[in-house]
Amino acid sequence: MRILFIKLRHIGDSLLLTPTIVATKQQFPHAEIWVLVRESCDGILAGCPEIDRILTTANPDAAKRRSGGFRSDLKLAALLRRTDFDFVFELTDNDRARFFAIAARTKARCTNKHRTLRWVWHPFFHRICQTPRFRSHQVWRDFICPMETLGLAPDPGPLRFAESRMIPWKESDYCSGDSFAVLHLHTRWERKSWPMDRWKALIPKMLELVPRLLISCGPDAAEVNSARSLCEKFGPAVQTTAGTANWPQLAWLLRQARFFVGVDTAAMHLAAACQCPTVALFGPSPVYEYHPWMVRHWMIRPDANSRSEASPPDRMQDINVDTVFHSCNEVNALPETTQIPAPPRLRPAQRTLFFLANLDPLDGSAHALYCVRNVISLSKNCPPGWKVELLHASNSGRKEILDLHDSSDCGELKLTGLPHIRRGRGSLFHFNPVFHHAVLRHLRNHVSLGDIVCTASFPEMFRYIAGKLSESSAQLVYEIHQLEILSREEGHRKCTRELEALSLAHRFITTCNPLVTILESRFPSTPRHNLGLAASYSPVRRRAITKQPFKIGYFGSLSPEQGVPWLIKEWKNIPPVCGRNVELHIFGRARKNEDPLPTPSGPGVQVHDSLPSNEVPTAAEELDALIIPALDLAHRASIAFTKAYDYAGLGLPILCSDLPTIREVLEAERHALYFPPGDAKALAACISRLVAKPDLADSMATNLRQRAAELSWDSRARRWWEAVL
C-alpha cells in the first residue's frame, strides 16, 4: 500500500501533519507513506521516521520563488502520474494542492469539504469528507479525513520528532550542567511579533528562574543581529544559535531545555513535538487552531477576557511583561517528568452500511418491499457503532416509506433519495446512468474504510459502482436473488455483464441452495452465505374452518410462471372434487407488459386489486388457506419464493407447487401440502384433505406460527450481520 499526503502550507503546518502520519503507519505498518510539502518544509519532517519519501514543490511566494520552479513542478506532477497510490489525501484546501492531487494516479483521491472547493473539482475526488472542521485544531483538521477513510483510531497522538533523529548542538555546553530555557523571539509576520523592548525587560526576570537562556533564530540577517545584540547586552548567561542550528539540532536543544518561550511560529510547534513545556504568545492567530498540541503550555493573549479566540492584529503590544514572567515562573515549577496531556477525543467514527436500490420503495413490487423491509430490520439489529442508509431512486419521503410498513422505530436508518430518471414501475423509459452516477458521487463523499456497500439484484449498478470505488475502501456485498444465466444463454450480453459484476464482489448473500451451487462453481474463492428470505407478517386470527365457503387466497404477481393464469383456467375442475363450496381469491394486478388474466373457467374465482403490504393481514383473516401455484417454468425452480416466507408468517395452511426452493422453507405435512406443478387433480386432492381434516389444518397452522418466529426479519438481520462482519 502506498499513501500520499499533500500539505502545501508553512513549516509549522507540515509538523502538525505528523500525528496523522504516525496513526496511519500504526494502522498499516507495511504502508509506504509519501508526503508532498513546500520547499524548506522538508527539514522539520526529518524527525518523522514513519515517512518513507518527502517530495517538495516550489515555494509560491514571489519573494522566495526560484528560477526553474515551474519546470520542477511539472516534473513532480509527471512523477506522481507515473506512481500508483492506493490513497491520496489533499489536506491543504487550495487549488494548487488539488492540481497535484489530480496528477497523482489513484483510485481513492480524498479531500475535505471547504469553501474554496468549487464544483469543478468535485468530479476528480473520490471522497469529499463532509465532517465540519470549524473551530478545530489544525491537527484535527488534517486528521479527520484520513481517519474516516482509513478507519484510524479517533485519537491522534503528539507531534512527532523522534529522538533518534535529533542532532546535538554544542553538546558539551548543553547536554549537562546548568538548566536553560529557549526563547524564540522572531517571526516573519510582523503582526505576530512581540515588541523587542518587552523581550529586553523579560530576559533579566527570566535569569532569576534559570541560570542560562538560549535565543533561537533563523538564518535571516536581521534575526541574527537582533539576537546577538541581546547576547551582548546581557552577557554570557544569554547565548544564541545565530541561525546555525537546523531543525534536528533545535529539536535536540528543546529536548534538553527546561521550558520554551516564544511567539506563534514553527519553533513553538517543534517545542511541543519535543515535549518541552511551552509559554506561547499569541496575536492574530486563532488559538483553537494553532495552540501547542499535547504538551503542557500556557497561552498568553492580548485580552484574556475577550470572547473571540483570535486576537486583533494590533494588540500584541498589550501583552505585558509581568504576565509572561508569571507564566514562566509556573512552568519552571513543574516537576521534571510531566504526563503528556491527552487531546480532546472525537466520538469513534460510525460505520455505515450503504444499501443501494435502483427503484421506488413505494412502487409495490416484491423487490421494493424486500429492499425496504431488509434495511429496516438491518437497522433495528445493527451492531454498536453501525448505521444503515438506503439510497433509492425516488422522491418518496421517509415518513411515506416507513408508514407503508408500519415502522416508526427504525434505529440508525437513513433514507436518501438521489437524482434519477424513471417513469414508474412497468415503464420502458428508464435512464439508469443518472442514478448510477448520483450513487457513485454520494459514496465518494461518504464511504469510509470498513463501511459496507451492498445491493440486491442490480448487476449493472453494482458493476458500475464497484468498478469505480477503490478496492480497499469498503466491503462490497452482493445479494443474489436470481441470475441471468438461469434464463438466458451463456454468451448473452446480460449474462456476461452480470458475471463481471459478480467478480467484483467481496462477499455473496444468497437466498436458496441452487444459487449457492452455481456460485460455488463460478466463484469458488468468494465467501457465500445462504440466508434465505424472511416472513414479513405476523400470524393472523384464523376463522373457523367449518364456515362456508372454503376460501383460498393468493397475493402477488399474476405472471404466467407464478401459475395464476393456469390456476384460473383449471379451476372448473377443482371444486367438484372437493365436495364443498371452494372459492379462489386472487389479489394482484397485471403489469403493463403482461397479458390480462384469462376469463375464469368456473364459478368461485374472484380477482381483486393488489393490496398494500400493510393491508394483506386484514384480507388474510377472511381466508382459510393460501396457495403458491407456481409452475416449473424458466428459472422458478432455482430462485427463492418470497410468498413461501410471507405465507408462513401469516400462519394459514399452505398449498404449494412441489419446487425445491419452497421445500427449503416449508416442510411437507407440517407446514404445507405439496402438489406437482401444473397438476390440477393433485391440487384438488390437497384441498379435499384440508376440508375433510380440520385437525390437519389446525396442526399446520400451529407449526407455521412456530416457523414464523424462526423466519422473522429480525432473525435474518442478525444472521446477515454475523455473515458480513
N, C-alpha and C positions, 0 to 999 in steps of 0.2 A: 504494500500500500504506500502511495506517495501523496502527501498533502502539502498544499501551498497556501501560506498566509501572506496577504498583501496589506502592508501598513505604511503608507507613504505620508507620514507625519514627521514630527520633530523627534529629537533624540530621546527625550523623556517618554514620549508616546510609544516609541519602539520598546523600551524597557517594560512598559505597562502591559505589553502583549505576552510577556514570558509566563505568567500563570496559566494562560490558555495553552501555550505550547507544552508546558510541563504536564498539564492534565491530559492533553491529547496523547503524549508519549506514554503516560501511565496506563491509559486505556488501550493503546495499541503499541506495545513495546517494540514491535518489529517495523513500525511505520517509518518511512523516510520523510522527514519534515524539512521543507524548504520555506524560507522567509524572504520576501521582497520588501526592501526598505529604501529610503533615500540614501544618497551618498553621505558619508560622515555619520550615519546612524548604525553602521555595522559594528563599530568598535564596542559600543555598550552592550551588544548582544553576544560578544565574545565569551561572556561568563555563563552562557546558557548551553551546556553540553548536549541538551536534547535536540538542538538544531543541527541538521546534517549539512545544510548548504544555505549560505546567505547570498542573495543577489541584490545588487544596488542599481538604482536608476538615477539619472542626472537630477541634480537639485533644480527645481523650477524657479527658485528665487533669482531674479535678474542679477542681483549683486554677487551671487555665488555660482552663476551658470558658467560652465566651461565650454570651450570650443569642442565641437565633436559630440556634444551631449545628445543631440537628436539622432545622430548616426548610431551611437551606442544604444539608445533606447530601441531603435529598430532591430538591432542585433539581439537585444534582450527579448523583444517580442517574438522574434524568429526562434530563439531558444525555447521559449515557453510553448510555442506551437509545435515544436518537434518532440516535446516531452509529454508523456502520458501521466496525468494526475487523476487520482481517484476522487479527490475533493479539492476545490479551490475556494478560499474564503476571502472575499473583498471586505475589509474592515475599516477602510479609510473614509468612506462616504463622500467620494468626489469622482468626477468623470475621468480623471487621469488614471486613477487606480482601476476603474471599471474597464478602461481600454486594455490594460494589461491582463485583467481577469478574463476578458473575452478572448484575448490572444492565446491564453493557456488552453491546451486540449484536455477536456474533461467531460464526464457525463454528469457531474454534480457541481455546478457553479453556484455559490451561495453568497448572499449579502443581506443587509438589514434594510428594513423599511426606513426611508429618510426623505425629508422634504426635497432634497436635491435629486432623488431618484425619479427622473421623469419617465413617462410611459414608454418612450422609445427604447429604454434599457430593459424593460421587463421581459421581452421575449428571449433575451440572451441569458437569463438567470433561471436555473432550475428550481431554486428555492429563494424566496424573499421572506426573511423572518419578520413576523408581524408583532412580536412582543415589544410593548412600549419600553423605551430606554430613558425616558426623560427623568432628569434629576437622579441619575445613577452614576456611580463612579466609573471612570473610563475602563478599569479592569473588567467590571461587569458588562459594559457596553461592547467590549471586544469578546467577552466570554459567552454571551447568550446564544448567538447564532451557532457556533461550534458545539455548544452544549446540547442544544435541541437537535442538531443534525447528527452528531456523532454519539449522542447518548452519554455525555460526560457526567460525572458526579457533580451535583449542584453546589460545589464548594471550592472555588478557585483558591489556590494556596498563595503564599507570599511571592513577592517579586524574586526573580532568580538571578543570582550571580554566584556561581559555585566557588567555594574557597579554593578548590584546586586550580581554578583559572585566574586567581589573583596573583599579582607580581609585586614583590616587596619594593618599596621605595625608601632609600636611605635606611635600610633595615637596622643598622647599628644604633641609629638615633631614636627610632620609633617602635621597635619591637619590644624593648624593655625600658625600664627607668620610669620617670615621672609620667603620670597620665596627661592626656592632652585632649583638646576639643578642636573640631574642624569648623571653620567659618567659610561660608561661600557668599560673597558679597555681591557678585556681579551677575547680570543677565543682559542679554542683548535687547530686551524690551525695556525701554526707559520707564514705562508705566508700572512695571513690576519692581523697580529698584527702590531701595530704602536710602534716604539721603546719607551721604558719606559722613556728615558731621555727627549723625546718630551712631554710626559704627565707631567713630573715634571716641564717643562718650561711653559706649558699651564695653569696649575692649578692656579698659582698666578695671571695671567692675568684674568682668569675667576672670581676669587674672587673680582675683580673690578666691575664685572657686577651683580653678585648675592652674597648675604651675606653667603650662605651656599652651599656646594657641598656634594652629596651623591654618593659614589662609590659602584656600584652593582657588585657582582661577584658570581660565583658558589661555591659549597662546596669543590672544589678541594683545597688541602692544599697550593699549590704554588700560586693560585689566592688569597686565603685569606691572606697569608703572605705578598704578594705584596701590596694588598690594605691597610693592617694595617700599613705597613711601610710608605706609603704616608700620612696616617692619623697622624702618629707620627711626620712626617716631617713638616706638615702644621698646626698642632694644632686642636682645637675643631671645627673650621669652616669646616673641612673636616671629614665626617663620612663614615662608610662603613656598608653594610649589613652583611659582613663577612660570606656569604654563608648561612645565616639563613632565608632569605626571599624566600618563594616559589613563584610560578608564580602568583597566585592570589594576594599575598602581593606585589610583584613587580609591578603588574598592578595597584594596588591602589596607590603606590608611584608615578608611572608615571602619573597617573591621576591628582595628586596634583602638580607635578613638573612644573617649568617654561619652561624648554626645556630639551632635551636629546642630549648627545654627545657620540658617540660610533662607534665601527667598525661593519662590516657586520656580524651580529650574530642574534640569536633568540630574544635577548633583543631589538634590533633595530626594528624588526617587531612588537614586543609587544608594543613598544612606538607608532608605527603607529596605532595599534588597539585601543590604549587609547587616540588617538588624541593629542599626545604630540609632539610639533614641534621638528624636528629632524635635527641634523647635523651628517651626515653619512660619515665615512672614508672608502673608497672602494679601495681594492687592486686588486687581480686577478679575482674576481667575475665579471661576465658581468652585468653592471649597468642596461641595458634594461630589464634584467630578475629578478633582486632582489632589485631594488631601493625601498625605503619606499613607501608603497601603500596608496594613497588617504589621505595624510597628508602633511602639509607644511614642506618642507625639503630642505636642502642644501647638495649637493653632493660634496665631496672633493676627487679628484683623483690625482694620481701622476703627470699626464701630461694632463693638461686641454686642450691642443691643439692637442692631439692625435686623429687621426681619428678612432682608434679602441675603442670600448666600453669596452673592457676588458683590464685591466692594466697588465703589465708584473709582474710576481710573485716576483721579487726582487726590486720593485720600491716603496714600502710603505715608505721607509725612505726618498723618495723625497718629501713627503708631509711636508711642513714647518709649524711651529707653528703659524706664523702670518696669514697664510691663514685660518687656523681653527679658530683662535680667531676672525678674521674679520667676518666669518660666524656666530659665536656665538653672536657677537655684533648685527648683523642684526636680528637674531631670537629673541633676547632679546627685541628688539624694537617693536616687533609685539604687536598689541592690545591683550587683554586677550581673546576675542572671535574672532576667525577667521574662516571663512566659509571653510568647507571641500572641497578641490579641486575635481572636477569631473574627473573620469578616462577617457581615450580615449574610444570612443564609437565605437563598431563594427556595421556594417550595419546589420539591422534586418535580421535574418535568413530567407531565401526564402523557402517557402513551395513548395513541388513537388507533382504533380500527375504522378504516375508511371502507364502507360498503358501497359499491358502485352499481347503479341500476338505471339503464337507459330506457326508462318507461315512466309513465304517470302512475304514482301509487294509488290513484283513485280510478284507474281505468277498468277495474272489475275483473281483470284476468287472473287466472290461478297463480301465474308467476308474480304478478304485482302483490297479490295477497301474501304469497310466500315471503317475498323480499321484506315487506313491512313487518310481518309477524316475526321474521327471523331477527331483524335488527332490534325490535322491541325486546325480545327475550334475551338477546345477547347483551343489551344494555342493562337490563334488570339483573343479570347474573355476571356482569363483567368483574374481573378481579380488581383488587385495590390498585389505584394508580392508572386505571384504564378508562377510556370513554369511547363511545361509538358515534360515528357520523355517517348518515345516509346521504349520498349525493344522487339526486334524481333529476329527471328531465321533465319538470312541470313547474307550474306557478302555484301549486296547491300549498296551502299554509299548514303549519304544524298542527293546529287545532283540528282542521278538517280531517287530516290523515289519522290522527290519534282517536278522534271521536268515532270514526268508522270502525275501529277495533276496540272501542270501549276501554281505551288505555289512557290513563292520566299520569300514573306513576311509572315513568319510563327510565328512571335512573339517569345516568350520564349519556343521554341521547340527544343528538343534534340532527335536524333535518334541513338539508341545504338544497334548494332548487337552483340549477345552473342554466345558463342560456342554452336554448335548443330550438330546433325547427321540427315540429311534429304536428300532425293534423288529426290526432286522436287514434284510438285503437281501431285496427282494421283498415286504416287508410294506407294507401300505397305511397304517400308523399312524406317521406322522412329524409332529412339531410343530416345523417349521423355525425359527420365531421365537426359540426358546430358544437355538439355536446361533448364529443371526444376531446376537442381542444380545450373546452372550458374545464373539463375534469382534470386534464393534464396541468393546466395553469394553476388550478386550485391545489393540486397535490404538490406541485413545485413550491408553492408558498407555505405549505403547512405540514408536509410529511417530514418525519424525523427518523433517524436511525432507530430501529426497534419497533416502529409502527407496523401495522399490517394493512395491506391493500388487498381487498377481496371483491370478487364479483361472482355472479352465478349465471352461467349460460349466456354470456355476451362475448363470444370469442373475438369478434372484430375489435371491440373496445379494449378488451384485455390485451390483444396483440399490439395495439397502438400504444396503450399506456405503459405496459411492461417493457416495450422496446425503447421507450424514451426515458423511463426512470433509471436511475443508477442501480446497478445490480445489488449494491451493498446498502442502499438507503432504507429499504423496508422489506419485510417478508411479503411475497406475492402469493396469495392463496386463491385457487380457482375452484369454485364449487361446480361440479358436473352433474347435471340432471339428465342430459341426453347428449348424444354425439351424432355429428353429421354422417359419419361412416356407417351408422346403423340404417340410414335411409337413402344413401347415395353411393355411387360407385367410388372406388378407392381414389381414383385420379381426379375426381371432381374438384373444381377450384375451391369450393367452400370447405371440402374435406382437407385440402392441403393447407389452407389458411388457418383452419381450426387447429390442426396438428402443430403448426408453427406457434400459435398462441399457447397451446398446452406445454410446449417445450420450454417456455419462459417461466412457467410456474415453479415456485419453490415447494409447494405442497398442494395435494388434491383433497377435497372433501367430496365424497360421493354419496349416493342415495340408495344404491342397490348393488347386489353381488355381480350381476352381469357387467356393469360398468367397471367394477374393480378388476374383473378378469381381463377386460380389454386394456385397461391402463397398465396392468402388470406386464403385459406383453409389449406394449408400446413404449412405456417409460418406467423401466424396472427400478431405476435409481431414485425416483421421486416418491417421497412418502405419500401413502394413501390412507384415508380414514373413511370407512363406510358408517355414516351416522344416520342413514335413513332420513325420514322427514318427521313431522310431529303432528299431533292432533290439535286442531285449532279450537275445538269446542269442548264444553263440559257435558256430562251425561244429562239428558233431558228427562222430564217426567213422562213415563210410559202410560199410554192409555190402556184400558182393559182389552185383552186380546179377543174377547168374545164379542166385542162390538162389531156390528155390520156397517159397511163392508170392510174387508181386509185391505188396508191401504199400503201400497208400496211406493216409495219415493226415490227420485233421482235428482241430484243437484249438480249442475256443471255444464260442460261443453256439449254441444249437440253434433259434433263432427262424426263422420262415419266410423272411424277407428274406436270411438267411445262406445259404439254399439247401439246408440239410441235409435237411429233410423231402422236398424234391423229389428229392434225390440218392438217398435210401433207396428211394423209390417207383420210380425209373428204373433202379436198379442191376441188375435182372434182365436188362436189355438190353445191359449193358456187357461183362461177362466173355466172352460168346460171341464178340464181335467181336475181342477182344484176342488170341485164340489161345493163352492161357496162364492159369493159375490166378491170379486177381487178388482181393485182399481189401481191404475198406474198414474202417478202424479209426477210430471216432469217439470222441473224448474230450470229454465235456461233460455238463451236467445242465440239464434244462429248469427255468425259473424257476416260481415258484408260480402266476403268472398266465398261463403258456404251456401250450398243448396238448401232450400227450405225443407222442413221435415215433411215426410210423406203423410197422406191422409190416413188417420187411424183405421186399421182394418177391422176393428170391432169396438163394441161399447166399452166404457170404463177407462178410457185414456183421456187424461186432462193435461193440457200443456199450459203452464203458467210462465209469466215473465221471470227473468232472472232476479234473484234477491241479493241485496247487500249482505255481506257476511254476517253482520250482527242481527239479521232477521232470520237466518237459517234455523237456529234452535227453536224459535217460536213455531215455524212451519213444521219442523220435525215432530213436535209434540202431537200433531194430528195424524201421524203415520204409525204403522205397525212394524214396518221393516224397510230396509234400504237396499238398493241394488247397484252393482257395478257390472254392466252388461258388455264390457269391453271385448272387442274381437281381437284375434291373434293376427293383426294386420301390421305391416310395416315394422316398426320398432317397438310396438307396445309391450312386447314380452321382455324388453331389455331396459325399461325405464320404470322408475317408481311411480306409484299411483297416489296422488295426493288424497283422493277420495278414500282409499283404504285407511288412512290415518284419521281423516276428518270424520268418517262414518264411525270408526272405533270410538272417537271422542264423544259422539252423540249417544252411544250406549244402546242403540237399537239393533236387533238381529240383522245380519247382513247376508245377502245373496250375491255370490261373486263368480265371475268367469274364472276358470282354473288357469291362472297365469302365475309363473314362478315369482315374480316380484310382489304379487299380492300375498302369496303364501309366506314370504319373509315377514309379513306383518301380522297376518291373521291366521290362526291355527284352525284347521278343519274341525268341525263339530263343536269346538269350544267357542270360537268367535264368529265363524261363518259357515255357510253351506255352499259347496262349490259345484258348478256345473260346467261341462265342456263349452268353450266359446262357440257361440252360434247354435247351440243345441236347445231349441225351444221346449222339447219334451222333457229334457233333464231339468230345465228351469222350472217347468210346471210341477215336476215331482218334488223339487225342493220347497216350492211354495206350499204344496199339499202337506208336506211334513210339518212345516211351521204352523199351518192352520189346524192340523189334526192333533198336534202335540204342544199344547201351551207350556208344559213343563220344559220342553226343549228350548222354546223361545225365552222363557224366564232364565234358564241356566246360561244361555248365550248372553243375555243382557247383563247378568251378574258378572260373568267373566270379562265382558267388554268394559265394564266400569273399572275393574282392576287393571285391565290392559291400558285404559286411557291414562291412568296415573303414570304408567311406565313410558307412554308416548307423549308426554306433555312437552311443551316448548321449553319450559324451564329445565327439564331434564336434558333435552337435546342441547340447549345452550351451554350447560355445564360441561357436557362431553365435547362440545365444539372448542371451548377454551382449553380444555385439557389436551386436545389434539394439536393445537397450533402453538401452544406455549411450552 
